[in-house]
Amino acid sequence: MKKIYVLVLMVVFTIVSCNQGPKKSTEKVSEKKVGILLVNHGSHSKKWRELLLDVEDATKDSILKHQDISGVKTAFMEYTEPSIATQMKAFDEEGYDEVVVVPIFLTVSSHYSHDIPVILGLQIDDKIKEQLKKEKIEVYKAKARVSIAPPLDYTTILKKNIERRVKSLSEDPKNEGVLLVAYGDKKYNQQWEEMVEEIGSYLQIKTGHNSIAYSWCGHLVSYSSQPTKDGINKLHELEDTVIVIPVLVANDPYFQNDIIQTAVDEVENSASVKYIQDAILPDDNLNNWVISISYKTVDN
């Protein structure tokens, strides 16, 4: 009988793979001037930020082939510049008529559904606005028309990404368990759990692993290593070996090392745990999705 163990609250995210962006004329014939703003969470880690900036570098030329799109920028929601407000001001100064915000977030979350719309001046929420002020996150309503594209989770990209990483560590699926470690979100726990179940079912079919568990590592569990340790120990009751996969957008030493690696090192059977401090990025399929969703949102 297939079994999926959901430990503490857990998360996941998926994505439709797009092998190439829609074909468009390379000649700029429209009077409308459209910009694309790639938005991500942000991090104190330079390595993390560079992985997100690499997405812009990998997709910019293809995005600009669209006849209406004239510019591509990246913004970090918090912690560092360039911020969303900084980049939106730049689009205004450069005379853009419309800006499409492409969120590089795994799934719906408080950031995606509430914080970013308030930062962009698309929603009014005094409570969130006050919290953003405390965090020194500037709110700016652009002159340009602003729209927000959907997040990654409606596609199959995440599933394929995790499948690839699990297979790279797997030697004997029948005697291995898989622990997916994700950030988590209190307000949207139902959506994250639904995605976790989808990914678990997908892995059972594609990799042959029947024992799959999930754990949070973010704010929801106070950035504790304990849920990850609990997940590893639970799977060790069922299987000889445990494969640990970070379901995180990019590699941040705080999460991949201080939280997840610490958990791996501290469990009793750490020698039978397989773990690499990796992340979803880099991923060519995600880059292709950025190109595709930019085109689709502009065309709509």
C-alpha positions in Angstrom: 0.0 0.0 0.0 1.3 3.4 -0.9 2.0 5.7 2.0 2.8 9.4 2.4 3.7 10.7 5.8 3.1 14.4 6.4 5.2 15.6 9.4 4.5 18.9 11.1 3.2 21.3 8.4 4.9 21.1 5.0 5.2 22.8 1.7 5.7 22.4 -1.9 5.3 24.0 -5.2 5.1 23.0 -8.9 5.3 24.4 -12.3 4.3 23.8 -16.0 7.4 23.1 -18.0 7.9 25.4 -20.9 10.6 24.4 -23.4 10.5 27.7 -25.2 8.7 31.0 -25.2 6.0 31.8 -27.7 7.2 33.0 -31.0 6.8 36.7 -31.5 8.1 39.3 -33.9 11.4 40.7 -32.8 10.5 44.1 -34.3 9.1 46.6 -31.8 6.0 47.9 -33.6 3.6 48.6 -30.7 3.4 52.1 -29.1 2.8 50.5 -25.7 6.0 50.2 -23.7 5.9 47.2 -21.3 8.4 46.2 -18.7 8.9 42.9 -16.9 9.8 42.9 -13.2 11.1 39.6 -11.8 10.3 39.6 -8.1 11.7 37.3 -5.5 11.8 37.2 -1.7 15.3 38.4 -1.2 18.0 37.2 1.2 21.0 38.4 3.2 23.0 35.8 1.3 24.9 37.1 -1.8 25.0 33.6 -3.2 21.2 33.4 -3.0 20.7 36.8 -4.7 23.1 35.9 -7.5 21.1 32.8 -8.4 18.0 35.0 -8.9 20.0 37.6 -10.9 21.2 34.7 -13.0 17.6 34.0 -14.0 17.3 37.6 -15.4 20.6 37.1 -17.3 19.4 33.8 -18.7 15.9 35.0 -19.8 16.3 38.7 -20.7 17.3 38.4 -24.4 14.4 36.0 -25.0 11.8 38.1 -23.2 12.9 41.2 -25.1 12.0 39.4 -28.4 8.4 40.1 -27.6 7.3 43.1 -29.7 5.8 45.0 -26.8 8.4 44.3 -24.1 11.2 46.9 -23.8 12.9 46.2 -20.5 13.5 43.5 -17.8 14.6 44.1 -14.2 14.9 42.1 -11.0 13.7 43.2 -7.5 14.1 41.8 -4.1 11.0 42.1 -1.8 13.1 42.6 1.3 16.5 42.6 2.9 18.4 44.3 0.0 18.3 46.5 -3.0 17.1 46.8 -5.7 13.7 46.8 -4.0 10.3 46.6 -5.7 9.8 50.3 -5.1 13.2 51.2 -6.5 12.7 49.3 -9.7 9.1 50.5 -10.2 10.3 54.1 -9.8 12.9 53.4 -12.5 10.2 52.0 -14.9 8.2 55.2 -14.3 11.2 57.4 -15.0 11.9 55.5 -18.2 8.3 56.1 -19.4 6.8 52.6 -19.2 3.1 52.3 -19.8 2.7 48.9 -18.2 4.8 46.6 -15.9 4.2 42.9 -15.5 5.4 41.5 -12.2 6.6 37.9 -12.4 6.9 36.4 -8.9 9.5 33.8 -8.6 7.8 32.2 -5.6 7.0 28.5 -5.3 3.3 28.9 -4.5 0.7 31.2 -3.0 1.9 32.8 0.3 1.3 35.8 2.4 4.1 37.5 0.5 2.6 36.8 -2.9 -1.1 37.4 -2.0 -0.8 40.3 0.4 2.6 41.9 0.8 3.6 42.4 -2.8 0.2 43.9 -3.9 0.4 46.3 -1.0 4.0 47.2 -1.8 2.9 47.9 -5.4 -0.1 50.0 -4.2 -2.6 47.6 -5.7 -4.2 46.8 -2.4 -4.8 48.9 0.7 -4.2 47.2 4.0 -3.1 49.5 6.9 -2.0 46.6 9.0 0.3 45.1 6.4 1.5 48.6 5.4 2.5 49.3 9.0 4.3 46.0 9.2 6.2 46.8 5.9 7.2 50.1 7.4 8.6 48.5 10.4 10.6 46.2 8.1 11.8 49.3 6.1 10.0 48.0 3.0 8.9 51.0 0.9 5.4 51.1 -0.7 5.2 52.7 -4.1 2.3 53.0 -6.5 3.5 53.3 -10.0 2.2 55.6 -12.8 2.4 52.6 -15.1 -0.4 50.0 -15.2 0.7 47.0 -13.1 -0.3 43.3 -13.3 1.0 40.3 -11.4 1.5 36.9 -13.0 0.6 33.7 -11.3 3.3 31.8 -9.2 5.1 28.7 -10.1 2.9 26.1 -8.5 0.4 25.6 -11.3 3.1 24.1 -13.5 5.0 20.8 -13.4 8.5 22.3 -13.1 8.8 21.7 -9.4 7.9 18.1 -9.6 10.4 17.4 -12.4 13.1 19.4 -10.5 12.6 17.3 -7.4 12.4 14.1 -9.3 15.8 14.9 -10.9 17.4 15.6 -7.6 16.0 12.6 -5.9 17.2 10.3 -8.7 20.7 11.8 -8.5 21.0 10.6 -4.9 19.0 7.4 -5.1 20.6 3.9 -5.3 17.8 1.6 -4.0 14.3 3.2 -4.0 12.7 0.2 -2.3 14.8 0.8 0.8 14.9 4.6 0.8 12.6 7.3 2.2 12.5 10.8 0.9 12.1 13.9 3.1 11.2 17.2 1.4 12.1 20.2 3.5 10.2 23.4 2.6 9.7 26.8 4.1 6.0 26.7 4.9 3.2 29.3 5.4 0.7 29.5 8.2 -2.1 31.3 6.3 -1.8 29.1 3.2 -1.1 25.8 4.9 -3.9 24.0 3.0 -2.5 24.9 -0.4 1.0 23.9 0.6 -0.2 20.5 1.9 -2.1 19.9 -1.2 1.0 20.5 -3.3 3.0 18.3 -1.0 0.6 15.4 -1.6 0.8 15.9 -5.3 4.6 15.8 -5.3 4.6 12.8 -3.1 2.3 10.9 -5.4 4.4 12.0 -8.4 7.6 10.7 -6.8 6.0 7.4 -5.9 5.2 6.9 -9.6 8.4 8.4 -11.1 11.1 7.3 -8.7 9.6 4.3 -7.0 9.9 5.7 -3.5 6.9 4.8 -1.3 7.9 6.4 2.0 7.8 10.1 1.6 7.6 12.7 4.4 7.7 16.5 4.5 8.8 19.1 7.1 8.9 22.9 7.5 12.0 24.9 8.1 10.8 28.5 8.0 9.0 31.0 10.2 6.2 28.6 10.9 8.5 26.4 13.0 10.7 29.3 14.3 13.5 28.3 11.9 14.1 25.2 13.9 16.0 22.1 12.8 13.8 19.8 15.0 11.0 19.2 12.4 13.7 18.1 9.9 15.2 15.8 12.5 11.8 14.4 13.3 11.2 13.7 9.6 14.4 11.9 9.2 13.9 9.8 12.3 10.4 8.8 11.3 11.5 7.7 7.9 14.4 5.7 9.4 11.7 3.6 11.2 10.6 2.6 7.8 13.6 2.6 5.5 17.3 2.0 5.7 18.3 5.2 4.0 16.8 8.7 3.9 17.2 11.2 1.1 16.7 14.8 2.1 15.7 17.4 -0.5 15.4 21.1 0.1 12.3 22.5 -1.6 13.7 26.0 -1.6 14.1 28.4 -4.5 17.8 29.1 -4.1 20.7 28.1 -1.9 20.9 30.1 1.3 23.5 29.0 3.8 21.2 29.7 6.7 18.6 27.2 5.5 20.6 24.6 3.6 23.5 24.6 6.2 22.5 26.0 9.5 19.0 24.4 9.6 18.9 21.3 7.3 22.6 20.3 7.5 22.5 20.6 11.3 19.5 18.3 11.4 21.2 15.7 9.2 24.4 15.9 11.4 22.5 15.5 14.7 20.3 12.5 13.9 21.4 9.2 15.3 21.7 7.5 11.9 23.3 10.4 10.1 25.6 8.0 8.1 22.5 6.7 6.3 21.2 10.1 5.3 21.9 11.4 1.8 21.8 15.2 1.5 23.3 17.8 -0.8 23.0 21.5 0.0 21.2 22.4 -3.3 18.0 24.1 -4.3 15.6 24.4 -7.2 17.8 26.9 -9.0 19.6 26.7 -11.3 16.9 25.2 -13.6 16.5 25.8 -17.3 12.9 24.7 -17.1 12.2 27.5 -14.6 14.0 30.0 -16.9 11.7 28.9 -19.8 8.7 29.3 -17.5 9.7 32.9 -16.8 9.9 33.6 -20.5 6.6 31.9 -21.2 4.6 33.5 -18.4 6.0 36.9 -19.3 4.6 36.5 -22.8 1.3 35.1 -21.7 0.6 37.8 -19.2 1.5 40.6 -21.6 -0.7 39.1 -24.3 -3.6 38.9 -21.9 
